Amino acid sequence: MSYAALDAVRIARACKTALHVLETVEEKDRSEAHQRKTIMIQRIEALARAAAESKNNDQVITLTSEEFWVISQNW
């Protein structure tokens, strides 16, 4: 599995955009996969936001290629 260290501020922003896109899906069209994807992105966004607010200038988050792909497919 591939990993990458990415800028936490940019990832938090991308997650926020992805979550906004996922929210536009109508309630009747939300599948279990949609719910799992939303929860996964919410968790990544929370971790990225925490890293972005870090006081020790370590504003990096490590994502797997799969996590990055899920975010990038929804922004």
C-alpha atoms as a printed R data frame, in Angstrom:
   type eleno elety resid chain resno       x      y      z
1  ATOM     1    CA   MET     A     1   0.000  0.000  0.000
2  ATOM     2    CA   SER     A     2   1.305  3.467 -0.862
3  ATOM     3    CA   TYR     A     3   1.519  6.266  1.685
4  ATOM     4    CA   ALA     A     4   2.162  9.981  1.287
5  ATOM     5    CA   ALA     A     5   2.795 12.795  3.733
6  ATOM     6    CA   LEU     A     6   0.600 15.703  2.679
7  ATOM     7    CA   ASP     A     7  -0.094 19.244  3.829
8  ATOM     8    CA   ALA     A     8  -2.769 18.979  6.518
9  ATOM     9    CA   VAL     A     9  -4.333 22.359  5.713
10 ATOM    10    CA   ARG     A    10  -4.880 21.391  2.070
11 ATOM    11    CA   ILE     A    11  -6.254 17.964  3.013
12 ATOM    12    CA   ALA     A    12  -8.667 19.488  5.534
13 ATOM    13    CA   ARG     A    13  -9.881 21.903  2.848
14 ATOM    14    CA   ALA     A    14 -10.252 19.084  0.303
15 ATOM    15    CA   CYS     A    15 -12.195 16.994  2.803
16 ATOM    16    CA   LYS     A    16 -14.522 19.885  3.525
17 ATOM    17    CA   THR     A    17 -15.208 20.244 -0.195
18 ATOM    18    CA   ALA     A    18 -15.684 16.488 -0.608
19 ATOM    19    CA   LEU     A    19 -18.145 16.408  2.292
20 ATOM    20    CA   HIS     A    20 -20.073 19.296  0.746
21 ATOM    21    CA   VAL     A    21 -20.334 17.343 -2.519
22 ATOM    22    CA   LEU     A    22 -21.474 14.214 -0.667
23 ATOM    23    CA   GLU     A    23 -24.164 16.243  1.134
24 ATOM    24    CA   THR     A    24 -25.697 17.219 -2.210
25 ATOM    25    CA   VAL     A    25 -26.741 13.611 -2.854
26 ATOM    26    CA   GLU     A    26 -30.451 13.227 -2.247
27 ATOM    27    CA   GLU     A    27 -31.482 11.233  0.814
28 ATOM    28    CA   LYS     A    28 -33.155  8.502 -1.255
29 ATOM    29    CA   ASP     A    29 -29.939  7.948 -3.241
30 ATOM    30    CA   ARG     A    30 -27.644  7.546 -0.208
31 ATOM    31    CA   SER     A    31 -26.426  3.967 -0.066
32 ATOM    32    CA   GLU     A    32 -24.424  2.168  2.589
33 ATOM    33    CA   ALA     A    33 -21.290  2.815  0.509
34 ATOM    34    CA   HIS     A    34 -22.139  6.528  0.473
35 ATOM    35    CA   GLN     A    35 -22.463  6.509  4.265
36 ATOM    36    CA   ARG     A    36 -19.144  4.662  4.720
37 ATOM    37    CA   LYS     A    37 -17.403  7.090  2.376
38 ATOM    38    CA   THR     A    38 -18.845 10.073  4.253
39 ATOM    39    CA   ILE     A    39 -17.710  8.716  7.619
40 ATOM    40    CA   MET     A    40 -14.228  7.976  6.282
41 ATOM    41    CA   ILE     A    41 -13.841 11.511  4.918
42 ATOM    42    CA   GLN     A    42 -15.194 13.019  8.153
43 ATOM    43    CA   ARG     A    43 -12.521 11.144 10.116
44 ATOM    44    CA   ILE     A    44  -9.746 12.210  7.747
45 ATOM    45    CA   GLU     A    45 -10.978 15.809  7.898
46 ATOM    46    CA   ALA     A    46 -10.920 15.784 11.707
47 ATOM    47    CA   LEU     A    47  -7.357 14.403 11.783
48 ATOM    48    CA   ALA     A    48  -6.186 16.852  9.124
49 ATOM    49    CA   ARG     A    49  -7.762 19.790 10.952
50 ATOM    50    CA   ALA     A    50  -6.068 18.725 14.192
51 ATOM    51    CA   ALA     A    51  -2.708 18.463 12.423
52 ATOM    52    CA   ALA     A    52  -3.267 21.821 10.724
53 ATOM    53    CA   GLU     A    53  -3.855 23.442 14.114
54 ATOM    54    CA   SER     A    54  -0.682 21.894 15.548
55 ATOM    55    CA   LYS     A    55   1.484 24.362 17.408
56 ATOM    56    CA   ASN     A    56   4.781 22.570 16.666
57 ATOM    57    CA   ASN     A    57   4.746 23.320 12.911
58 ATOM    58    CA   ASP     A    58   4.242 19.643 12.091
59 ATOM    59    CA   GLN     A    59   1.261 20.302  9.838
60 ATOM    60    CA   VAL     A    60   1.492 17.065  7.887
61 ATOM    61    CA   ILE     A    61  -0.915 14.163  7.629
62 ATOM    62    CA   THR     A    62  -0.084 10.765  6.168
63 ATOM    63    CA   LEU     A    63  -2.726  9.182  3.960
64 ATOM    64    CA   THR     A    64  -2.887  5.903  2.116
65 ATOM    65    CA   SER     A    65  -3.411  6.015 -1.619
66 ATOM    66    CA   GLU     A    66  -6.932  4.671 -1.051
67 ATOM    67    CA   GLU     A    67  -7.814  7.471  1.389
68 ATOM    68    CA   PHE     A    68  -6.483 10.102 -0.998
69 ATOM    69    CA   TRP     A    69  -8.413  8.527 -3.877
70 ATOM    70    CA   VAL     A    70 -11.710  8.618 -1.912
71 ATOM    71    CA   ILE     A    71 -11.228 12.306 -1.161
72 ATOM    72    CA   SER     A    72 -10.177 13.200 -4.704
73 ATOM    73    CA   GLN     A    73 -13.190 11.459 -6.236
74 ATOM    74    CA   ASN     A    74 -15.562 13.754 -4.352
75 ATOM    75    CA   TRP     A    75 -14.180 17.285 -4.631
